[in-house]
Amino acid sequence: MYQYDEIDETLVRERVAEFRDQVKRRITGELSEDAFKPLRLQNGVYLQLHAYMLRVAIPYGTLSADQMQALGEIARDYDRGYGHFTTRQNIQYNWPRLVDIPDILDKLAGVGMHAIQTSGNCVRNTTTDPYAGAAADEVADPRPWCELIRQWSTFHPEFSFLPRKFKIAVVASKADRAAIQVHDIGLRLKTNAAGALGFEVFAGGGQGRTPRLAVKLNDYVIAEDLLAYITAILRVYNLAGRRDNKYKARIKILVEETGPEAFTAEVEAEFAKLQGGDLTLPAEEIARVSNFFTPPPVETRGFDLKAQSQAFQIWAERSVKAHKTEGWASVLISLKPVGKVPGDATAEQIFAMAEIARQYGLNELRVTKEQNIVLPHIPQADLPAVYEALRAANLHADNGGLVTDIISCPGLDYCNLANARSIPIAQAISNRLSETGLDREAGELTLNISGCINACGHHHIANIGLLGVDKRGEEFYQLTLGGAANENAAIGRIVGPGLSGEQVPQAIEDVVRTFIAHRQDGESFNTTLARIGLDPFKEAVYAH
């Protein structure tokens, strides 16, 4: 994995020192909250309902064991003993004291981490496939390209004050494990007929109050021109994007109002000015960065799955993923034990994951957009030992990909933008579906919850989505069906009137039972929905 160089170190340390002075002036009253707000947001510090929140950047979701260890120490020493992993492959701390945040940032800097550009109208953390470098279906490891984007975008003088926040995702396979079609820019690494690497480029995707799927701008941009083409998109957006209305400021609105063909023409015209210039990536720089991301060696120790316990085999069915290198496997760690808070991990659990990565996993971990953790490189022969270590830390939940593997934002328990609670609803649903056994019977099925229209829980792109809404001062939940966050990306459709919190668990049970009753030949939820339509689900939900 990539190691920060002297330039990275200097930038981060200088920013910490600068912010320490800003915090001191805020505490003494020299800076008002209004004056402090843009400064703290540039350092990933939000003011939520009850306390400040710190969002830490985890570039393309990749962590070393030492970095994970530091995250656990911050949870233990500066928060309330836990951290919350997010859909942007980052981590948030919900209870740090403002006076402590410079010390937290200093600790992060010591392990090559920071909170820069996790907020504000800039290019945010680039996300990618959590199985990058391990997936058999990828044409190449996408992480070097994510790193090149990170280096190019950090403190970019032209794009630090965009009309609105900007998100980029990269995949390297036909299977989309990063939801590129709901990003401002989505990139798919591919090869042309001659075997040369390039990118299929999408733009204009997003969620929030106006969810849109991205449009394809270019089927193949040569890899060396990646930064030039991204610059062209951002330059068009920066000049033409709305700044008079934040609800219409995202690039998706510009693409829609301009029209996909006209927008593409503007980007291509700008790209023509940049192509062949200073933004062209030299082959030696691509090779230099790529050398930080080396595959594991072939593992020669044997492994007999049939010799393992039944509990191990049940866990392995949901949690062990195939690896492209012989003798290795990837392990999904679900942070969604039934009835618990989705995405949360205690300091002790974070320490345990760091230690497992040290002992068995080449010191590497990944955060997923589903708020889980992946150990990308585990020798198959060590899987039983890894399982036992996870079990000892209560990290052995075997529901990855099931409907109880719920994505949820913090909701009204923490966020001052939320209209409704998300966490207790997720817990109630998880308990209900586990107790009835419907989670196992349904198989692969996604359920996401957002506490407000900002859609931090990605409810639009779940098979089953719940959106918290305020209805005359009461919390209600809008139900959507048919969303998808994969290569068949789709925005869910609203089923009917909002449901009270008390009605939601039964409604979700009704949806799952309807799916199971109508499913044919093991088809997916969205395939069943497309075949039978919304009416059977609507009738089941509103029959009570």
N, C-alpha and C positions, 0 to 999 in steps of 0.2 A: 504494500500500500504506500501511498505518497507520504513523504516526510517533508515538513515545512523547511524551506531554506532560509538564508539570512534575511532576505527581503520580507518574507512572510513574518518572521520573528520580529523584525524591526517595526513593521506596520502594526502588528498586534500589540506589542509592548507600548508603543507610542499612544495608541488609542486607549489603552488601559489607564495610562498616566493622565491623559487628557480628561477622561471620564471621572477619574478619582477627584480631580479638581472641581469638575462640574457638580458632582454629588455633594462635595463639601460646601460649595456655595449655595446649593439648594437647601441643605440642612440648616445653614446659618440664616437663610432668608434672603441672601443676596440675589438669588434667582427665584422668581415666582414659578408656580407650577406651569403656567402658560409658556414661560420662556424656557423652562426645563424640558417640557414635553418633546419637542423635536430632537433635543439632544439625547434624551434617554431612549427614544424610539430608534435612533441610529445605532444604539448599543443593545437592542433587543429587549428593552425593559418596558413593560406595559403596566398601566395602573388598572387593576381589575376591581371587583366588588369589594373585596376585603383587604387586599394587600397588593403589593407590586408582584408582577410575574416576570421571570427571566426566561427567554427562549434562547437556547444554545444551538448554534449551527453544527450539524453533522454532515459535512459535504458528501453528497450522493449516498448518504446513509452508512458510510463505512467508518468503523471504529477499531482502534487497536485495544488490546486488553488493558494497557496502561491508561488509555483514555476512558475506557469504561470504568476502571477502578476510580479514577478521579471524579467521574459523574456520581458514583456511589458515595464518595467522601463528601461531596457537596450536598447531596441529599441528607446525609447523616449530620453534618456539621452546621449547615446553613438553612436547611428547610425542616420539614416535619417528618423526615425519615423516608421520603420516597420521591420519585420523579415520574413525570408523565410523558411517555413517548407519543409523538404526534404523526399525523398523516403526511407531513412534509419530511418525514424521516429525521426529525429533530427530537430534542427533549426540552420540556418546560419544567420550571420549578415555580410552584404557586404561592410559596410563603417566605421568600427571602426578605430580610430587612434591607431597606435602601442603603443604609450605612455599610452593609456587608457586601453589596454587589461588586464594588471595585476589587475586593479581596477574592471574590469568586472568579471574576474575570482574570485576575492575576494567576490564580490557580489553573484555570483553563489554559492560559497562555503557556504555562509550564509544560503542558502536554500537547502543544500544537493545536489548540482549539480556541474559539472565540464566539461572540454573539453578534458579530457584524453582519449587517444586511439580512437579519431575520425579521426585520420590520422596515417600514418606510416604503416610499415609492421608488424602488430600485429593483435590480435583478436579485431575486431571492435565491435560496439554496437550490441548486440543480439536483433533481432526483433521478433515480434510475432503477433498474431491475435489482432487487435485493440478492438475486442469484447470479449477478454479473461475475464473469470469470469462472463460474462453476456450471453454468447451464449448457447442456449439450446442443441446444438449438440456436445458440447465438453465432453470428458470423464472425464476431470478434468481441473482445472485452470492451464494453462501452465506457468503463470508468476513466481511462486515459482522456477521453474526449470530454467527460464531465469535469475532469481536473483542468483541462485547457480552458474550458468555459469559466471555471472558477477563477483562474488566474487572470483571465481577460476582463471579467466583470467586476472584480473586487475594486471598489473605489473608482470605478470608471467615471471620469469627469463629465462625460457627455450624458451618461445614463444614470446618474445618482438622484435625479429629481424628475422622474418620469411623471406622466399624468396620473398613473396609478401603479400599484405593485405589479411585478412581472415575474412569471414562473416558467421555467424550462424543464422539460423531462426528456430523457434519452433512453431508448431501448435498442437492442441489437438482434432481435429475432422477430418473426412474424407474430408470435404470441406476445401480447403487450402486457407486461407485468408492472408498468409504471403509469398507465392511464394517460398516454401522450395526447389523446384527442380532447382532453379537457384541460389543456395547458395553453398558456399564451403562445408558446412555441413548443411543438412536439417534434422530436427527431427520431427517425428509425435508421440505424446503421444498416447498410446493405452493400452488396457488390454488384458491379455491372457485368456485362458479358465477358469482359476481359479479366474479371476477378479483382478489379480495383475497388477499394472502399469508397463509399460516398454516403450521402444522407437523403432520405425522403423527408421533406420538410412540410410540417403542418403549422398553421397559426390561427389564432382567433378562438380557441377553446376556452371554456371556463365554467364556473358554477355560480354560486351566489343567487341574486334575485332574478337574473336573466341567464339561465344555463344555456350554453351553446356548445356544439361539437365543432372542433377545428376544421378548417378547410385545407386541402392540400395545395401548397403553393408551387412545389417543384418535386418531381419524382426522383430526381437524382442530382445532387450537388456534390462535386468531388470533395473528398475529405479535406484537402488542403485549403479549400475555399469556405470551410465551415464558419469561421469567425467573420469573414467578409459578408457572408449571406445573413448571419444573425444581425450583424451591424446594420445592414440594409433594412431589415424588418424593423428594428428598434428605432432607426433614424426616421423612417416614415411615420411610425407610431408617435414618436416624441414630438414631431412637428405638427401632426394633424390630430392627435388624440385630444379628446375633450378635457379641458381643465376647469370648465365652468360648472360642472355637475359630476360629483364623484361617483354617482350611480351609473353614469354613462361614460366613464373615463377609461374603462378597460379596453384592450385592443379588440376584444370580441365585438364591441359595439361599433368600432371604427370599421372593421372588416364587413360587418353587416350593412352599415349605412353606405359605405363606399361601394360595396358589391365585391364578391370574391375575385372576379376577373379584373376589375379596375384596380383593386388593392394589389393583386399579384403583379400587374403591369408596373405599378409604382415601385414595388420592391425590386423587380427585375431591372428597372431603369437605374435605381440607386446602386444595385449590385454591380451593374456594368461599369460604374465609375470606380468601384473599389477593387474589382477583380484584377489580379495580377499585381496588386500594390503591397503596401506594408503589412496588410492583414493576412497575406498568404502564409500559411503555416509551413515552415521549412521541414523537410523530411527528417533532419537531425533532431529537431525539437520534438516532433511527434515520437521519434524513437526514444529520446531521452525520457520523456514522461511515461511512455509505454513500459519502459524497463522497470518502473516502480511497481508494476502490476504483473508479477510472474505467477504462472500456474504452479500448483503443488506437484511434487514428483510422483511417479507411479508408486502406489502402495502395494507391497507384496504379501502382507500378512493375510491369512484367510479369515473368513467369517461365515458362521453357520446360523442363519436366521431361525431355522427350525429348532435349534437347540436352546433357544431363549424362552423365557417365561411367557405365559399368555398376556400378562399385563404389558410386558415389553412389546409384544407383537401388536397389540391394540394401539399402543402409543406410536409405534413405528409406522403403522399404516397411514396415520395422519401427519406424522411429524418428520419422517425421513424421506428426503428427496434425492432423486438420481443426480449423479455428478458426471461431468464429462471426462474426468480423469479416472483411470482404472484404480479400484481399491479405495475410493473416497466416496463420501456422501455429504449432503447438506442437511442440517437439522433445523427445523422450525421450532422456535420456543414460543408457545402461545402465552401471551400476557392477558388472557381472557378466561381464567378459571371461573367456573359457573358461579354466578352470584356476586362476583367481585367487580371492581372498577376497571373498565377496559383501558388498556394502555399503561396502567400504573405498575411500577415495580418498586419494592422497598430497597433501601440501601443494601441490606443483606443479600437480597436477590441480585442486585446489580454486581455486588462483589463476587457472588457465586458464578455469574455468567462470565465475568472477567477471568476468574480462575480456571473455569472450564476451557475458555479460549486459549489460555496460556498452556495448559497441560495437554490439550488434545487438538486444538483448532488453529494452529499456526498464528496465534495471537490476533485473530481477526473476527469481528462481528459485524452484523448489518442491522439497521433498523428498517422495517418495512412500512409501506404506506398504510398497511392494515394495523399499525400500532403493535406489531410483534417484533421479535428478534430472530435473526438467522445466524447460525454458525455455518459459514459457507463451506469450510474445508475440514471434515472430520474423517479420519480413517475408519473404514467400516468395522475393523476389528475392535475399535474403541467405542463403538456405539453402546454396548451394554454399560460400560463405565460412565459414559456421558449421561445415559438415562438415570443411573443411580444417583449421580451428582445432582441432576435436575430434580429428581424426586426428593432428595434431602432438602432442597431449597424451595419445595412446593412450586416448582416450575415445570411440572410434567403433565400439564393439561393436554389432553389429546383431542382437542376440538378444532384444530386449525382448518379453516375452510368451511366449517359447518355454520349453521345459522346462529349458534351461540358464540361464534367468533365475531362479536359485534364491534363495529367501529362506532365510536361515540366521542363527541366533543365534550369539554367540561360542563357546558351548559350553565344554567342559572345558579348552580352551586358556587361558581367562581366568576363567570364572565358578565361584565356589565352591559354587554350587547345582547345577551340572550333574552328570549321571551319565555322560555320554559326550561325545566330541568331535563337533562339527558341521562345522567348517571343512574338515578334510581329507576328510571324507565328501562334502561339496559339491563339492570340487575333483575328486575321483575320478569322481563321477557326471558332472560337466560335461565332463571330458575324454573319458569313454567315449561319451557320447551325441553329442558333436561329432565324434569320430573315425569313428563309424559312420554319421553323417549322419541319425540318427534324430530329432534335435532339429528339423531342417528338415522332415522328412517328417511328423512328428506335428503341427506347427503349434501353435496356441494350446493351452498345457498348463501347469498350475502344479505346482510341486514345492517344498515347504517342509520345513525341518529344525529341530527343537528338541532341545536337549541335555538337557532335563529336562521334567518334567510341568508346569512353570510356563508352557510353551508360548510363550515369547518369539518363537520362529520361526513361530508361527501354523500349526503342522502340521495342526491339526484342520480348517482351512478351505482346504486345498490339495487339488487333484485327487489328487495323490500326496503323502502325508505320512510323515515319518519322525520317530519319537520315541526319543531316547536313553534307555536303561534300564540299570540295574546288575543284572547276573545273577551272583551269587556272586563279586563283585569284578571281573567282566569287562564290557566295553562291548558292549551289543547294541542293536538298533534294531527298534522295533515299526513295522510298515508299515500305513498306513491308506489307503483309497481312497474317492473320492467326495465329498470336501469341496468347498466353494465359498465364496468371499468376496464374491460379487456380489449382485444382487437376488434370485437364487435360492439364497440362503445355505443351506449344509448342513454338517453335521459328518461327517467321514469315518468309515468303518467299519474295524475291525481285520480284517486279512486272515488272519493266522495267527501261529504262533510267532515270537519275535524272531529277527532275523538278525544274524550277526556283521558287523563292519565290512568284512571281506574279501568277504562274500557280497552286500553291499548293491549295489555297482555292477551286478553281473550281474542281481540281482533287479529293479532299476529298468529295465534294458534289456529284461528279459522282460515287464514290465508295459507298456512303451511298444510293444514289438513286438506284443503281444496286442491292444492298442488299435488299432494300425494295421491289423492283420489282420481285425478284426471291424467296423471303422468303416464306416458306410454313408452315402453322399451327404454327406460332409464333416461329419457330426455331431460334437458335442463329446464329450470324454472321458466326462463324467457321463451324457450321453444314451446312449452306447454301454454304459456300466456298468449303467445302469438296465434296458436292453433284454436284456443277456446275463447279468447277475448277476456275483457275485464268483468263482464256481467256475472259469471259464476263466483268470482271473488267478491264482488260488490254485494251480491245477495247474501253470501255467507257472513260477511263482516257486519252488515246492517240489519240482519235478521233479528238480532236481540232487542 
